Amino acid sequence: MDRPVLGISLMLGFCIVAPMGDAVAKLLGPLIPLAQLLFVRFAVQAIILIPLVIATRRHWRMRGRVLWLAAIRTGLHIAGIGAMFSALKFLPLADAVAIAFVMPFLMLLLGKYVLGEEVGIRRILACVVGFIGTLLVIQPSFAEVGWPALLPLIVAVVFSLFMLVTRQIAKETDPIGLQAVSGVMACVVLVPVLLIGGMAEVPVLQIVVPNQQEWGLLLAIGVLGTLAHLLMTWSLRYAPSATLAPMQYLEIPVATLLGWLIFRDLPNTLASVGICITISAGLYIVIREQTVARQMARANREKARSPA
C-alpha cells in the first residue's frame, strides 16, 4: 500500500543527504587522489550493504545476462561518480549539481531513440529549453575554469546510460542486493587500478595516507553515498515515482545552501537564471509525464468497461 507522506519524507532525506556527500567530496578533492576516493566510497558501500543483504536474506546471486549488465552498470557507476568528484574540484557545488540535472532530459531522449518510447513534441521542446538553461549555468563556469565545466555533462550522460542499464535488470534483481554486489565489483576493479597507478606514479591513481580528519571525511563520503541510495530506493517503495520526481529538484537549492555555508560559493546571475530555466523545464516534463500516465490509465479503464 502506498504511504505517500513517508515516501516524500524519504525523498526529502535523499535530497539533503546526496548534496552533503557531494560537499564532502569537494572538501576531499584537493587532498585525496581520485581513485583512492572512489575505492573508499565503494568499499564502505559494500561493508554497509553486505551484512544488510545477509541479515534480510535478499536475493543477490546473478548469472548470465544479468551479471554482465550488472558489471556494465558498475563501470558506469564508477565513471559517473568519478566525473562528479572531478567536477567538484573546479566548480561551485550548486553549479555542478544543476548542470548534472540535464540527465532527465537525456533520459527522455534515450527512451525515445533507444527504447522506442513515445515522446511528444512538447516534451522534446522542454528538453531543448532545459538544455539551454544548462548552457547558461555552464557558460560562466566555462569562462572561468575551461573544459572542466563540461564534466557534469559527462556525469549526466553516464548516469543516463546507468539508469538505462538499471531498467533492463530492475525486475530481475533486488535493488539493495544489486548495490551490495556493485560495491564489491567496484572494489575488484579499483584495487588493480590503484596498484598499477601507484607503480606508474600517476597522480590521480596514487595512494596517500590520510590524517585522522581525512579518514573521518572518507568514511562520511561512503556512508552518505550509501544512505542516499537507500533513501531513494525506500522512497520508491512507499510512493509512486511520479509523485517523487518533482522533489528531486530540491537537491539544487540544498546544494546552493551547502555551497554557501561551507565554501561561500553562490551561482552568479546568469547561472541562477539557467538553474531556474532547468528546474522549470524539468518540472514541466514531470507534470507532462503524469498527465500522459493519467490519460492512459483513464483510457484503459474505459476500454475495460466497454462491452466486448
C-alpha positions in Angstrom: 0.0 0.0 0.0 1.3 3.5 -0.9 2.3 5.7 2.0 3.0 9.0 0.2 3.9 11.0 3.2 6.6 8.5 4.2 7.8 8.3 0.6 8.0 12.0 0.3 9.9 12.3 3.6 12.4 9.7 2.5 12.9 11.5 -0.8 13.4 14.7 1.1 16.1 13.0 3.1 17.8 11.9 -0.2 17.7 15.5 -1.4 19.6 16.6 1.7 22.0 13.7 2.1 23.1 13.5 -1.6 24.4 17.1 -1.7 26.1 16.6 1.7 28.0 13.7 0.1 29.0 15.9 -2.8 30.1 18.6 -0.4 32.4 16.1 1.4 33.8 15.1 -1.9 34.5 18.7 -2.7 36.4 19.1 0.6 38.4 15.9 -0.1 39.1 16.6 -3.8 42.3 18.6 -3.3 43.6 16.2 -0.5 42.9 12.6 -1.7 43.6 11.2 -5.2 40.5 10.4 -7.2 41.0 6.6 -7.4 41.5 6.3 -3.7 38.4 8.4 -3.0 36.4 6.1 -5.3 37.7 3.0 -3.7 36.8 4.1 -0.2 33.4 5.2 -1.4 32.5 1.8 -2.9 34.3 -0.2 -0.1 32.1 1.5 2.5 29.1 0.8 0.4 29.9 -2.9 0.3 30.7 -3.0 4.0 27.4 -1.5 4.9 25.2 -3.4 2.5 26.6 -6.9 2.5 25.5 -7.5 6.2 22.1 -6.0 5.4 21.7 -8.4 2.4 22.7 -11.4 4.6 20.5 -10.4 7.5 17.4 -9.8 5.4 18.1 -12.8 3.1 17.8 -10.7 0.0 18.4 -12.0 -3.5 21.9 -11.2 -4.7 23.2 -14.0 -6.9 23.4 -13.2 -10.6 24.4 -15.0 -13.7 24.4 -14.7 -17.5 22.9 -11.6 -18.9 22.1 -10.0 -15.6 25.6 -10.5 -14.3 27.1 -8.9 -17.4 24.7 -5.9 -17.2 25.4 -5.5 -13.5 29.1 -5.3 -14.4 28.5 -2.7 -17.1 26.3 -0.8 -14.6 29.1 -0.9 -12.0 31.6 0.5 -14.6 29.2 3.3 -15.4 28.7 4.0 -11.7 32.4 4.4 -11.1 32.7 6.6 -14.2 29.8 8.8 -13.2 30.9 9.3 -9.6 34.5 9.8 -10.7 33.4 12.6 -13.2 31.3 14.2 -10.5 34.1 14.2 -7.9 36.4 15.6 -10.5 33.9 18.4 -11.4 33.6 19.4 -7.8 37.3 20.2 -7.7 36.7 23.0 -10.2 33.1 24.1 -9.9 30.8 25.5 -7.2 28.7 22.8 -5.6 25.4 24.3 -6.9 26.6 24.7 -10.4 27.9 21.1 -10.7 24.6 19.7 -9.3 22.5 21.9 -11.5 24.4 21.1 -14.7 24.1 17.4 -13.9 20.3 17.8 -13.8 20.3 17.7 -17.6 20.0 14.0 -17.0 16.2 13.8 -17.0 16.2 15.4 -20.5 18.8 12.9 -21.7 16.7 10.0 -20.2 13.7 11.2 -22.1 15.6 11.3 -25.4 17.2 7.9 -24.7 13.8 6.5 -24.0 12.6 7.8 -27.4 15.5 6.8 -29.6 16.9 3.7 -27.8 13.9 2.1 -26.2 11.3 3.3 -28.7 9.1 5.0 -26.2 6.5 7.6 -27.3 7.7 11.2 -26.6 5.5 14.1 -27.8 6.8 17.3 -29.4 6.1 19.3 -26.2 8.3 17.2 -24.1 11.1 17.4 -26.7 10.8 21.2 -26.7 11.0 21.1 -22.9 14.3 19.1 -23.3 15.6 21.8 -25.6 14.6 24.6 -23.2 16.2 22.7 -20.3 19.4 22.2 -22.2 19.5 25.9 -22.9 19.2 26.6 -19.2 22.0 24.1 -18.6 24.2 26.0 -21.1 23.5 29.2 -19.2 24.8 27.5 -16.0 27.9 26.2 -17.8 28.8 29.5 -19.5 30.2 31.4 -16.6 32.0 28.3 -15.2 33.5 27.6 -18.6 34.8 31.1 -18.9 36.5 30.7 -15.5 37.8 27.1 -15.5 37.6 25.9 -19.1 36.8 22.4 -20.1 36.2 21.0 -16.5 32.9 22.9 -16.6 31.7 20.2 -19.0 32.4 17.4 -16.5 28.8 17.5 -15.1 27.5 17.0 -18.6 29.6 13.8 -18.7 28.1 12.9 -15.3 24.6 13.3 -16.8 25.4 11.2 -19.9 27.0 8.4 -17.9 24.2 8.3 -15.3 21.6 8.3 -18.1 23.2 5.2 -19.5 23.5 3.8 -15.9 19.7 4.3 -15.5 19.1 2.7 -18.9 21.0 -0.4 -17.9 19.3 -0.4 -14.5 15.9 -0.5 -16.2 17.0 -3.7 -18.1 17.6 -5.6 -14.9 15.4 -3.9 -12.3 12.7 -6.6 -12.3 15.3 -9.4 -12.1 17.3 -8.1 -9.1 16.8 -6.7 -5.6 18.0 -3.1 -5.5 19.9 -3.4 -2.2 21.4 -6.7 -3.3 22.4 -5.1 -6.6 24.1 -2.2 -4.8 26.0 -4.6 -2.5 27.3 -6.6 -5.4 28.1 -3.4 -7.3 30.2 -2.2 -4.3 32.2 -5.5 -4.4 32.6 -5.3 -8.2 33.8 -1.7 -8.0 36.5 -2.7 -5.4 37.6 -5.5 -7.6 38.1 -3.1 -10.4 39.7 -0.3 -8.4 42.3 -2.3 -6.5 44.4 -3.2 -9.5 43.9 0.4 -10.8 45.4 1.7 -7.5 48.3 -0.8 -7.6 49.2 0.0 -11.2 48.7 3.7 -10.7 50.9 3.7 -7.7 53.7 1.9 -9.6 53.3 4.2 -12.6 53.2 7.3 -10.3 50.0 8.7 -11.9 48.8 11.5 -9.6 45.1 10.7 -9.6 45.8 7.0 -9.1 48.2 7.4 -6.2 47.6 6.2 -2.6 48.1 8.6 0.2 47.9 8.1 4.0 45.0 10.3 5.3 45.2 12.0 8.6 42.5 11.5 11.2 40.2 14.2 9.9 40.5 13.0 6.3 39.7 9.4 7.5 36.5 10.7 9.0 35.6 12.5 5.8 36.4 9.5 3.7 34.1 7.3 5.8 31.5 10.0 5.7 31.5 10.1 1.9 30.9 6.3 1.8 28.2 6.4 4.4 26.4 9.4 2.8 26.5 7.9 -0.7 25.1 4.6 0.5 22.5 6.3 2.7 21.4 8.5 -0.2 20.9 5.4 -2.4 18.9 3.6 0.3 16.7 6.6 1.0 15.8 6.9 -2.7 15.2 3.1 -3.0 13.0 3.1 0.0 11.1 6.2 -1.0 10.0 4.4 -4.2 8.6 1.6 -2.2 6.1 3.9 -0.5 5.2 6.5 -3.2 4.9 6.4 -7.0 7.9 7.8 -8.9 5.6 10.4 -10.5 4.9 11.8 -7.0 8.6 11.8 -6.0 10.2 13.0 -9.3 9.5 16.8 -8.8 11.0 16.6 -5.3 14.4 15.6 -6.7 14.9 19.2 -7.9 15.2 20.2 -4.2 18.8 18.9 -4.5 19.7 22.2 -6.3 18.6 24.7 -3.5 20.1 22.3 -0.9 23.4 22.3 -2.8 23.2 26.1 -3.1 22.8 26.4 0.6 25.6 24.0 1.4 27.9 25.6 -1.1 27.3 29.0 0.6 27.7 27.7 4.1 30.8 25.6 3.5 32.6 27.2 0.6 31.0 30.7 0.4 30.1 29.9 -3.2 26.9 31.2 -4.9 25.8 31.0 -8.6 26.2 34.3 -10.4 23.2 35.9 -12.1 23.5 34.1 -15.4 23.9 30.7 -13.7 20.9 31.5 -11.4 18.7 32.2 -14.5 19.9 29.0 -16.1 19.1 27.0 -12.9 15.6 28.4 -12.8 15.1 27.5 -16.5 16.4 24.0 -16.0 14.2 23.4 -13.0 11.1 24.8 -14.8 11.7 22.6 -17.9 12.3 19.6 -15.7 9.1 20.1 -13.7 7.2 20.6 -16.9 8.4 17.2 -18.2 7.5 15.6 -14.9 4.0 17.1 -14.9 3.5 16.2 -18.6 4.5 12.6 -17.8 2.0 12.5 -15.0 -0.8 13.9 -17.3 0.0 11.3 -20.0 0.0 8.5 -17.5 -3.4 9.6 -16.1 -4.8 9.8 -19.6 -3.6 6.3 -20.5 -4.9 4.9 -17.2 -8.3 6.5 -17.9 -8.4 5.2 -21.5 -7.5 1.7 -20.2 -10.3 1.8 -17.6 -12.9 2.9 -20.2 -11.7 0.2 -22.6 -12.1 -2.4 -19.8 -15.7 -1.2 -19.1 -16.8 -1.2 -22.7 -18.7 -4.3 -23.9 -16.7 -6.8 -26.0 
